[in-house]
Amino acid sequence: MSDLEQFRTETRAWLDANCPEEMRQPVRDDDDTYWGGRNATFKNDAQKAWFESCRDKGYTVPAWPKEYGGAGLSAAEAKILRQEMARIGARPPLSSFGIWMLGPALLKFGTEGQKQRFLNEIARGEIRWCQGYSEPGSGSDLVSMQTFGEDKGDHWVVNGQKIWTSYADQADWIFCLVRTDKDNKYQGITFMLYDMTNQGVSTKPILLISGSSPFCETFFDDVKVPKSYGDDCPGYVGEINRGWDVAKYLLGHEREMISGMGGGEHTAAIGAAMQRRSAQDGDDLDPVLRAELAQFDVDALAFTAMGEKFMDEMKAGKGHPAQPNMMKYVGTELNKRRHELMMSAGGSRSLEWESDETGGGKPSRNWLRTKANSIEGGTSEVMLNVISKRILDLPGA
């Protein structure tokens, strides 16, 4: 038996012993997702047991080095773990912008002090992060941002506003783009880290047409941001006035994260699931709709294969910088199609808004929520522009 075959066998045995049956069910509501942080609570004992088992094993961030809270798995081993978790439908033990976005940026640009402190806190679920990027009037054209940090020697005083800050009202810390040089558009931005309980930080939730929202407006009024949190642990990542380098790198990981909403093992079964539900209701799906569902299944499986290919290329150092743009565009457009098809298959019942039968109008609310997928993290139009220029080498207009 090869080393990888042995690892797969051991992984299956570990998952069988440590992943509770309740954690092998599809996520049904927000409480089914564990985000960690200072004020985090577990929905039930099964969620707590699953998280703690993975945390102790290093499986909240399996590919991170052991010294930063991970399991130190190779790319091949991490892929096997993903496959085996998908095989049993295991939920992620911990969801975190720290894992998906800030962590990779710290691994590349952070100091050893920052890695030791923040990466371990992220891996253990002790800190919950939010992202301070977009501003009113500065979305796709992010470098036009105006939030400003005035240099006061050992700290900055930050004033400004961010918008669409997901879960800002529940986050412990923020990784935030702040202009520190007004004369240089690109080389005048600093990537800062600071506590959301700092005096002068406030948030205001944004309600969407779905009736709920993770988004917030975030305001900074004379917020004091230290330049250092101790030995070899600056309050900024990378270099002062060179935060755009970090920001661009992080955006690639954000787009990969958002793209994951569109494909994968859980969405690839939509056709069969809709057919089973229809049969239970004593009805049969329209033949044209069945064909559309089958086409979606094929496209979702192709998307999954593309993601695996890109990940293997990235691990081998052969990935293209614009591949995350491709994943983001296809993944979010797929997710919108997915919910359109689910609404069509559900008929008039899908339009219901409040009854227990539909979980408080979950199908229609989720469908409305997907409309933001092709805007957040970079619009589909911007993604297509990047793909046409960077991958297809098409000339600009």
N, C-alpha and C positions, 0 to 999 in steps of 0.2 A: 504494500500500500504506500502510495506517495505521501509526502508531507502534507500536501493540500487535501488529499482524500482523507487522511487522518484528522486534519483540522475540521473538515466538514462533518465527519462522524462525531467528533467531540462537541462541535457546535450544536448539532441536532440534539445530542443528549443533554447538553446544558440548557437549551431552550425548552425541551420537554420538562425538565426538572424545575425551571425557574420562571417560565412565562405562564401566569395564571390564565385559565380559560377565559375569564372576563376581559383580559387584555388581548384576546385574539378575535374580538368582535369589531365590526366597523365603528368608527367614531360617529356618534349620533348628535352630540351637542358640544358646546364649548367646554363644559366641565370634564369631558372625556379626554381633553388635552391637558397635560401637565407642563406648565411653563417655568416652574421654580421661582426663586426670588425670596426676598426677605419676608414677604407676607403670604407666601404660597400655602395652600391647604390641599390635601388630597381628597378626591371624591369618595374613595373607599379604600379598604385594606388592600385590595388587589392592585390598585394603581400604585399605592405606596410600596408594596412588596416588589413589584416589577421595576420601579424606578431604583430602589435601593440595591437590588441585585445587579442591575446594569451599571449603576454608579460604582459599586465596589469592584466590578469586573473591568471597568474602564470602557464599557460599551455605550455610554452616552455619547462619547466621541472616540470611537474605536481606532481610527487612523491617527489620532494625535499621539505624540510621544508619551511614555508612561510618566515622565517627570512633570508633565502638564495635565495629568488627570486622565489620559487616554489609555488605550490598551496596547499601543505600539504595533498594531497590525500592519502587515504589508498591504499593498494595493490589492493583491490577489486574495488575501485573507479577508480584507474588508468587503470585497465583492461577494465572497461566499457567505459572510454573515448577513449582508443585505438580502441575498437570495433565500437564505434559510428563514429569515424573519418574514419575508414576503410569502414564503411557502405556507406558513401557518397563520398568516394574516396578523402578525404581531404589531401592535401599535408602537410608535416611537416612545421610548421611556421618558424623553425630555424634549420639548420643543423650545427653541431659543434662537433669537436673533444673534446672540453671542456665538452660538455654534455655527449658524449658517453664514454669517457675514463678518462680525468683528473678529472672531477667532482666526479665520484664515488670514485676515489683514495683520493681526498681531504676530502670527507665525512668520509672516514674511517681513514685516517692517518693525515689529516691536523690539524693545530692549529685553534683556534677560530678566530684569526686575519686573517689567510689565507682564511677561509671559508667566513667570512664577506666580504672580499675584492673580491676575485677571483670568488667565486660562484655567487655572485650577478652580477658581470660584465658579466659572462658567460650567466646567465639566461636572462639578458637584451640585449644580442647580442652586447655588447660593446667591446668585446675582442675576437680575433680569434687565436686559438692555432694550433701549429703543433707539431709533435712527433719526438724527436731525439733519436732513438734506434739503428737501423741497421747501420753498417759501412762496408766499403770494406773489405771483409774477415771475417766479424762478422755478420752473419744473424741468422740462426737457433742456432748457438753456440754464443749467444749474450754475454755471460760472458767473451768472449775473447776480447771484445772491448778495444780500446787503447786510445780513447779521454781522455786527462788527465787534471785535475785541480790542479794547484800548490797552496798550502795554503799560503796566504799572510796576515794572521791575520784576518782582517775584510772582506776579499774577496778572491776569487780564481781567478787565471789567467788560462783560459781554452784554450787549443790548440788541434786540431784534426779535424776529418771529419765525417760527417754522410751521409748516402745515402738512396735513396728511401724515402726522407722526403716529404710526400704528402703536397702540397700547401705551402711549405716553403716560396716561393716567394710572397705569399699573406698573410702570417700569421703576427700577431702582436707580439706574444710571443711563446716560445718553452718550452716544458717540456722535459728535456734532461738527459740521463744517462751519467755520467762522472766518470771516475775512479779517486779516490782520495787516494787510497792506492795500490801501485803496487805489494805489497807482498802478498795480500789476494785476490784470484780470485773472490769469492762471496761476502765477507764482506769488499770489498774495493771500492764499487760503491756508488755514491751519486746521488739522484734524484733532479736535480736542475731546477729552474724556472728563465728564464730571457728574456729580451726584445730583439726582433730581430733587433732593430735599434741600439743596442750596437755596439760601434766601434770594428771592427774585425770580425763581422758576415757577411758572404756573401753567396749567393745562385746561383746555375746554373741549369736551367731546364734540364730534361732528356727527349729526344724525343723517343717515342716508335714506333713500327711498325704500330700502328693504326693512326699515323700522329699527335697525340697529347698526352699529359700526365699530370697528376697532380704531378708527381714525380720530385724531385730536389736532387742535391748534395748540401750539406750545409757545409761550411768551418768556422772554428773558429781559428782565428789568434790573440793570446794574448787578448782574450776577458775577460774583468773584470766583474765577477759575484759577486754581493754583497751577504753577508751571511744574511743580514736582509733588509727588506723593511719597517721597522717601528715596532711599538709596537706589539709583538706577531705575527709577520708576517715574518718568516724566508724566505730566498731565496732558501730553499730546503724543501722537503717533507719527513716526517719521521725523521730518525736519520742519521747523517753523517756516511758514510761507510755502511749504511744498506739500501741503495736504492733498492737493489735487491728484498727486501720484497715488496716494493711498486710496482716495475716493474712487478713482477709476478701477483699481484692482478690486475693491470691495463690491462695486456695482456688478462686476461679472458674476460674483458669487450670489448676489441678491437675485439676479435674473435667472440663474440656475434654480434657486429656491422657488421663485414664483412659477417657473416653467413646470415644476413638479406637480402642479395642480391639474395639469392637463392629461397626463398619461400614466403608464405604469400598470402594475398587476391589478389594482383595485378598480381602475376605470375600464380596463380591457374587457370586462365581463358584462358591460352594460346591456348588450343585446339580449343575452340569455336571461339576465335579471328582469328586464322589462317583459320578456315573453312569459316568464314564470308568474310574475305579478298579474299579468293580464289573464292567464289561464286560471289563477286562483279566483279572479273576479268573474269567471264564467264568460269571458269575452276573448276576442282574438285581435291581435294587432293588424292594422291595415298593412297590406303587402308592401306598399311604397315605404311606409315607416319602418317595416322590418328590414328592408334593403338599406335604408339610411343608417339604422342601428348597426347592421353588419359592416357597412363601410366605415363607421366610426371605430368599431372594434379593430379593424385592420389598421386604420390610421394610428390608433392608440398604441398598438403593438409595434408599429414601425417607429413611432416616437420613442418608445422604450428602448428599442434596439439602437436608435441614433444616440440616445443619451449614454448608453453603455459604451458605444464606440468612442464618443467624445471623451468620456471619463478615462477610458484606457489610454487614449492618445495624450490626454493631459498628464496622466501619471508617468507616461513615457517621455514627457517633455516635447511632444510633437503636436500639441493642440494649437488651434488657430485662435487668436485673441477675440475674434468675432463669433466664435461658436456659441458662447452664452446668449448672444443676441438671437441666434437661430432658435435655441432652446426656448427662450422667453417668448418669442413670437409664436412658435408652433404650439407650445404648451398652453399658453393663455387662450389662443383661439380655439384649441381643442376643448378646453374647459367650458368656454361659452357654448360651443356646439353640444357638448354633453348635457348641459342643463336645458338647452332648447329642446333636445330630444326627449329628455325626461318630462318636460312640460307637455310636449305633444303626446307622449304615451299615457300620461295621467289624465288627459282630457279635461273636462270642466272642473273636476275635483282638484286639479293642480292649482287652480286660480283661487281656491279657498284661503282665507287669511288668518283665521283665529281658532279653528276647532281643534279638539284633542285628536281627532282622526288623522289630521295632517301634521300633528306636532306643532300646532300654532302657526300653520301656514308655511312650514319649512320649505317645501318645494318652490313656492313662488318667491319667498324671501331669498333663498339661495340663488335662484335664477336672476333676480334683480341685482344681487351682490356681485355676480360674475361680470356685470357690465363694467366694473372698475378694473378688471384684470388686465385689459388691454391698454389701460392708462397708467396704472401704478408701476413703478420700477422702470419707466420708459415706455412711451406709447408705441403701439404696433407700427405706426407710420415711421417713427424714428428708428425702430428696429429694422424695418425694411430698407431705410436709407443706408444704415450701417452695413447691412448684408450686401446691398448692391455695390457699395463702394469698396468695402474691405475684402469681400470674398469673390464677387463677380467682376470686380475691377471695371465697373461701368463709370463713365464720366459723369461729373456733376452737372446739374442743370445750368 
